[in-house]
Amino acid sequence: MAERADWLSVDDARQLLEKHLAGSQKVLHCEVVAYIMLGIAAELKEGKELWEIVALCHDLDEEQTKYERTKHGLLTADWLEGRLPLEALNAIRAHDHRTGFVANSTLALGLRLSDALAIADQFAGRALISGLADGTGQEHLRSALDSRPYLVPMILDISNQLQIDVGRLADIVADAPHQNA
């Protein structure tokens, strides 16, 4: 990431996370997404710092948009305008499909994949994620995520686009901080 003095650092991102989401389960969710993003960035040989910052910040507007999900991520990107590169802002804008904003950069795909894996981990568990590599495991994970049927196809599609083996993704998730359902 090209350095600019006014861009966020990882420490800045963590401070924003605490400011906007202190006491919320979303803090841990963002930390898990960041952990997964770092693993994916390493696999793809991408700049880890920017990927971690984007992951930490992606849900900053959760409290303000929880009843108006079509704005989730858009408000955060507005807040961070001028403090992150456009690619990062667009990844945050596009991480929730309900906004209608589309970004397909490697960073945007990595954020959507990491977020989907973190949600699957929280609500279905790591054992089911580890079974993604075979067809049987996919069906078990789909069943466990019945209220979020889009997650398994999303995970499989994006992992294919990024050319990351789902077994490797399961290994990354297995080492992430634990979340409570």
N, C-alpha and C positions, 0 to 999 in steps of 0.2 A: 504494500500500500504506500503510495507516495505520501510523504509526511507533510502535514500542514499544522501549524501551531494551534489553530482553532478547532482541529478535529478531535473527537473524543478519544480518550485512551480507555483501556480495559478498566482501570480504576474509576474513571469518570462514569463508565457504563454501569459499574456496580453501585456507585453512589446514586445514580438515577434510578436504578432498580429499587434500592431501599427507599428512596424518596417517594416514588410513585406506588410501590406495591408492598411496603413494609407490613409484615404480619400476614401476608397473603400466601397461599399455597403456590401462587404464580411465581414467587421468587425462586423456589426450588425447581419449578418447571423450567424457568429460564436458565437456571444453572445446568440442568440436565440437557436442555437443548444445546447449550454452549459446549458441554462436554462432547456430545455427539458431533456437533459441528467441527470441533477441533480434530476429532478422529477422521471425519470425512475430508477435511482440508488436508490432513496429512496424507491420506490415500491419494488425493488428487494433486498433491504438491502445490497447494494454494497457500496464500498468505494467511496464517493462522490468526493473527491479531484482529484483522478486520472481520473475519468470520466469527470470532468469539464476541466481539463488540455487537455485531448485528444480532446474534443469538440472545445476548443478554438484554438487548433493548427491544426485541420484537413485540413484546406484550406490554410495554409501558402504559399504554392507554386502556388497559383491560377494565379498570373501574369506570372510566368515562364512557366506554363503548359497549359495556356488557348487555345493554338493552337495545343497542343499535349496531348490530354486528357488521352491517355494510360499511361502517366507518372504522372498524378495527384495523389498526395498522396505518391507516391513512392519517389519523391524528398524530400518532407517534412520529411518522415521517415528517409531518409539518413541524412538530416540536424540534426535530433534529436537523432541519434544513440548515445547510451551511456548516454543520458539524460532522457530517459524514459525506462520502462521495455519492453521487447520484445512483450508482449501481447498488449501493447499500440501502439507500432510501427506497429504491424501487423493490428491492427484495423484501423489505419490511412491509411496503404497501401491498405486495402480492402474496404474502404468506397465508392469508385467509381468503379462500375462493369467493366468499360472500361479498367482497368489495367489488369484484368485477375487474380489478386491476390485474393486468397480466405482465409478468416479467419472467423471462426464461434464461437469464444468465446462469452460469454455473453457481454463483453465489445464491441467487434466488431459488434455484432447484435444491441446493444444499440446505437452505433454511426450511423449505417446505418438507423435505425428507426428514430432517432432524426433528422438526416439530411433530410430524406424523409419528415418528418412532417414539418420541417421548410420550405422546398421548397413548399410543398402543402399549407402551411399557406401564404407564400409570393404571390403565383400565383393564388390561388383559394379562400383563406380566411377561417377564423375560423368557420364561420357558416356552410360551407360545410364539414369541418372536423368533426364538432359535429354530423353530420348526418351519420357518418361512421358505427355506430352500427346497422343500418338497411339497407336492400338491396337497397332501394330507394335512400338513401343518398350516397351510394357507386357509383351509376350510375351518380348522379349529380356531384360528385367530379371527377369521370373519365372524364366526359364531359368538366369540367372546366380545367382539366389538359391534354387536348388532345395532346399537344406536349410532354408530359411525361407519356405515358400510363402505364409504368411499376411501377409508384409510389403507386397507390392504392393497387395492389396485393402485393407489397413489404411491405407496412404498415400492411396489414392484415396478411400476412404470418409471419412476424417477431413478431408482437404482439401476435400471436398464439404460436410461438416458445417460447417466453419469458413468456407466460401466463399472459399477461397484458390486461385487458379489454380495448377495443378501446374507450369506453366512458370515462374511466379514462385518457387515452392519450389525448382525446379532452379537458378534464378539465385542464390538464397540459399546453397544447398549448394555451388555452384561457387566461391564466395568464402570458404568455410569453411577452417579449417586442414586440412592434408592428414594422412590416417591411413595407416598401413601395414597391409596385409592379413596 
